[in-house]
Amino acid sequence: MSQVNATSLKFSKKRDIISELTLSGLHSARMGRYRRTPSKDHKMVEGALKLHTSHQYNIKEITDMTGVSRLVLYRD
């Protein structure tokens, strides 16, 4: 029986820690400490898209030249 109680106690402590960390993260987010990454400059994305539609460069070359990610190129 003591092993069952010890396991239950471990689970309870882990659950409490996870709950505390979650609440702490939510509080920090509400306070504005976590922000999304800033979006890329619109002109930079347009330039990258023009390079992509010209078919002179592949995606890897465009991402290296402009800094615009592959996902942004495919999304826009």
MOJO-V619299 format. One record per residue. N is the residue number from 0. SS is DSSP state (hx for helix, st for strand, lp for the rest). OMEGA is omega in whole degrees, -180 to 180 (none if undefined). BURIAL is + if it has 24 or more other ideal C-beta (glycine too) atoms within 12 Angstrom, else -. Layout:
# MOJO-V619299
N	SS	OMEGA	BURIAL
N	SS	OMEGA	BURIAL
This chain:
# MOJO-V619299
0	lp	-177	-
1	hx	178	-
2	hx	178	-
3	hx	179	-
4	hx	179	-
5	hx	178	-
6	hx	178	-
7	hx	179	-
8	hx	178	-
9	hx	-180	-
10	hx	-180	-
11	hx	179	-
12	hx	179	-
13	hx	179	-
14	hx	179	-
15	hx	180	-
16	hx	180	-
17	hx	-180	-
18	hx	180	-
19	hx	179	-
20	hx	179	-
21	hx	179	-
22	hx	178	-
23	hx	178	-
24	hx	178	-
25	hx	179	-
26	hx	179	-
27	hx	180	-
28	hx	179	-
29	hx	-180	-
30	lp	177	-
31	lp	-180	-
32	lp	180	-
33	lp	-180	-
34	lp	175	-
35	lp	176	-
36	lp	-179	-
37	lp	-179	-
38	lp	180	-
39	lp	177	-
40	lp	-176	-
41	hx	180	-
42	hx	180	-
43	hx	179	-
44	hx	178	+
45	hx	178	-
46	hx	179	-
47	hx	178	+
48	hx	176	-
49	hx	177	-
50	hx	-178	+
51	hx	-179	+
52	hx	179	-
53	hx	180	-
54	lp	177	-
55	lp	-177	-
56	lp	175	-
57	lp	-175	-
58	hx	-179	-
59	hx	180	-
60	hx	-180	-
61	hx	-180	+
62	hx	178	-
63	hx	-177	-
64	hx	-170	-
65	hx	-176	+
66	lp	177	-
67	lp	-175	+
68	lp	179	-
69	hx	-179	-
70	hx	179	-
71	hx	179	+
72	hx	-179	+
73	hx	-178	-
74	hx	-177	-
75	lp	none	-
